[in-house]
Amino acid sequence: MVKLNKIYTRTGDDGTTGLVDGSRIAKDSPRMAAIGDVDDVNCAIGVAALHVDGDALHRLRLIQNDLFDLGADLATPDGDYEWEPLRIAQAQVDRLEAELDAMNADLLPLNSFILPGGSPAGAALHVARSTCRKAERTAVAAAKEVALNPVALAYLNRLSDYLFVMGRAVNNNGADDILWIPGANR
């Protein structure tokens, strides 16, 4: 269990931050950019959670917890540890896929791209989705420089799809989606 008695340590005043193994890296490194972008996703989901309840709220809270696991995963370099590092597991990706498939089964088919919006919950979930896509791009870039758990990358990829589908689900199963009309304003 994590216990934080003091929020500031001054150890990062030199532009570095600590990883789980005790090593220090620059705060602007690709690994830290990915960790920060995952935090942004978690915050965006926190805002989206304000607009849903019941099962959707429960599922978003599970995802927020997963995103803390993902941050820990990204902050733990490969290595031999006396303890088992916290890593995103395939079961977490599988859970997203199963829930995604269940939500998608009730949606109206897409006959156009949709514009983000439709409802406050739908709009917030689309912000979370686009933020997740950014985090995925950042994590993929970081993985070109340091070894990262490939399941963590798969989780981010699946999560953005999940948030898109949930955004449609909260928009009256797609009935309240706002359709893109190509060239409508020419």
C-alpha positions as CSV (number, residue, x, y, z in Angstrom):
1,M,0.0,0.0,0.0
2,V,1.2,3.5,-0.8
3,K,1.6,5.9,2.1
4,L,2.3,9.6,1.4
5,N,3.0,11.7,4.4
6,K,4.7,14.6,2.6
7,I,3.7,15.7,-0.9
8,Y,6.9,17.7,-1.8
9,T,10.4,16.2,-1.5
10,R,12.5,18.8,-3.4
11,T,14.2,15.9,-5.2
12,G,12.7,16.9,-8.5
13,D,13.9,20.5,-8.4
14,D,16.8,19.6,-10.7
15,G,14.4,18.5,-13.4
16,T,14.5,14.7,-12.7
17,T,12.1,12.3,-11.2
18,G,12.4,8.9,-9.6
19,L,11.2,5.6,-11.1
20,V,10.0,2.6,-9.1
21,D,13.5,1.1,-9.1
22,G,15.0,4.2,-7.5
23,S,16.7,5.4,-10.7
24,R,16.2,9.0,-11.8
25,I,15.3,10.3,-15.2
26,A,14.6,13.7,-16.8
27,K,11.0,14.9,-16.3
28,D,10.8,15.6,-20.1
29,S,11.9,12.1,-21.1
30,P,9.6,10.0,-23.4
31,R,8.9,7.6,-20.5
32,M,7.7,10.5,-18.3
33,A,5.7,12.0,-21.1
34,A,3.8,8.7,-21.4
35,I,3.3,8.6,-17.7
36,G,2.0,12.1,-17.6
37,D,-0.3,11.5,-20.6
38,V,-1.8,8.4,-18.8
39,D,-2.5,10.7,-15.8
40,D,-4.3,13.1,-18.2
41,V,-6.5,10.2,-19.4
42,N,-7.3,9.3,-15.8
43,C,-8.3,13.0,-15.1
44,A,-10.4,13.1,-18.2
45,I,-12.2,9.9,-17.2
46,G,-12.7,11.5,-13.7
47,V,-14.6,14.3,-15.4
48,A,-16.6,11.9,-17.6
49,A,-17.5,10.0,-14.4
50,L,-19.3,13.1,-13.1
51,H,-21.8,12.7,-15.9
52,V,-22.7,8.9,-15.6
53,D,-24.0,6.7,-12.9
54,G,-24.7,3.0,-12.2
55,D,-22.8,0.5,-14.2
56,A,-21.0,3.0,-16.4
57,L,-19.7,4.8,-13.3
58,H,-18.5,1.5,-11.8
59,R,-16.7,0.6,-15.1
60,L,-15.0,4.0,-15.3
61,R,-13.8,3.7,-11.7
62,L,-12.3,0.2,-12.6
63,I,-10.5,1.8,-15.5
64,Q,-9.2,4.7,-13.4
65,N,-7.7,2.1,-11.1
66,D,-6.2,0.3,-14.1
67,L,-4.6,3.5,-15.2
68,F,-2.8,3.8,-11.9
69,D,-1.6,0.3,-12.5
70,L,-0.5,1.4,-16.0
71,G,1.4,4.4,-14.6
72,A,3.2,2.1,-12.2
73,D,4.0,-0.3,-15.1
74,L,5.4,2.6,-17.2
75,A,7.4,3.8,-14.2
76,T,9.1,0.4,-13.6
77,P,12.0,-0.3,-15.8
78,D,12.7,-3.9,-16.9
79,G,14.9,-5.6,-14.4
80,D,15.3,-8.3,-11.8
81,Y,13.4,-7.4,-8.7
82,E,13.0,-9.1,-5.4
83,W,9.3,-8.4,-5.7
84,E,6.9,-8.8,-8.7
85,P,6.5,-5.4,-10.5
86,L,3.0,-4.2,-11.0
87,R,2.3,-4.7,-14.8
88,I,-0.8,-4.4,-16.8
89,A,-2.1,-7.9,-17.4
90,Q,-3.8,-9.5,-20.4
91,A,-6.9,-10.1,-18.2
92,Q,-7.3,-6.3,-17.9
93,V,-7.3,-6.0,-21.7
94,D,-9.6,-8.9,-22.0
95,R,-12.1,-7.3,-19.6
96,L,-12.1,-4.1,-21.7
97,E,-12.8,-6.2,-24.8
98,A,-15.6,-8.1,-23.2
99,E,-17.3,-4.9,-21.9
100,L,-16.7,-3.1,-25.2
101,D,-18.3,-6.0,-27.2
102,A,-21.3,-6.0,-24.8
103,M,-21.8,-2.2,-25.2
104,N,-21.3,-2.3,-28.9
105,A,-23.9,-5.0,-29.4
106,D,-26.7,-2.5,-28.6
107,L,-25.5,0.4,-30.6
108,L,-27.0,1.7,-33.8
109,P,-24.6,1.0,-36.7
110,L,-22.4,3.9,-37.8
111,N,-23.2,5.3,-41.2
112,S,-21.0,8.4,-40.8
113,F,-18.2,9.6,-38.6
114,I,-19.6,11.2,-35.5
115,L,-18.8,14.6,-34.0
116,P,-17.8,14.6,-30.3
117,G,-20.9,15.6,-28.2
118,G,-24.5,14.5,-28.1
119,S,-24.7,14.8,-24.3
120,P,-22.5,16.1,-21.5
121,A,-21.5,12.5,-20.8
122,G,-20.9,11.7,-24.4
123,A,-18.8,14.8,-24.9
124,A,-16.7,14.1,-21.8
125,L,-16.1,10.5,-22.9
126,H,-14.9,11.8,-26.3
127,V,-12.4,14.1,-24.6
128,A,-11.2,11.1,-22.6
129,R,-11.0,9.1,-25.8
130,S,-8.9,11.7,-27.6
131,T,-6.7,12.1,-24.6
132,C,-6.2,8.3,-24.5
133,R,-5.2,8.3,-28.2
134,K,-2.5,11.0,-27.3
135,A,-1.3,8.8,-24.4
136,E,-1.1,5.8,-26.7
137,R,1.0,7.8,-29.2
138,T,3.3,9.0,-26.5
139,A,3.7,5.5,-25.0
140,V,4.5,4.1,-28.5
141,A,7.2,6.8,-28.9
142,A,8.6,6.0,-25.5
143,A,8.7,2.3,-26.4
144,K,11.1,3.1,-29.2
145,E,13.6,4.3,-26.6
146,V,13.0,2.1,-23.6
147,A,11.4,-1.4,-23.1
148,L,7.8,-1.1,-22.2
149,N,5.2,-3.8,-21.5
150,P,3.5,-4.5,-24.8
151,V,0.3,-5.4,-22.9
152,A,0.3,-1.8,-21.5
153,L,0.3,-0.5,-25.1
154,A,-2.5,-2.8,-26.1
155,Y,-4.5,-1.6,-23.0
156,L,-4.3,2.0,-24.2
157,N,-5.3,1.1,-27.7
158,R,-8.3,-0.9,-26.5
159,L,-9.2,1.8,-24.0
160,S,-9.6,4.5,-26.6
161,D,-12.0,2.2,-28.6
162,Y,-13.8,1.5,-25.3
163,L,-14.3,5.2,-24.5
164,F,-15.6,5.8,-28.1
165,V,-18.2,3.1,-27.7
166,M,-19.1,4.2,-24.2
167,G,-19.6,7.7,-25.6
168,R,-22.0,6.4,-28.1
169,A,-23.7,4.2,-25.5
170,V,-24.5,7.1,-23.2
171,N,-25.8,9.0,-26.3
172,N,-28.9,6.9,-26.3
173,N,-27.1,3.9,-27.8
174,G,-26.0,6.1,-30.7
175,A,-29.4,7.7,-31.4
176,D,-28.2,11.1,-30.1
177,D,-24.8,11.0,-31.8
178,I,-24.1,14.0,-34.0
179,L,-23.2,12.9,-37.5
180,W,-20.5,14.4,-39.6
181,I,-21.8,15.8,-42.8
182,P,-18.8,16.0,-45.2
183,G,-18.6,19.4,-46.9
184,A,-21.7,20.7,-45.3
185,N,-20.4,24.2,-44.8
186,R,-18.8,24.8,-48.2
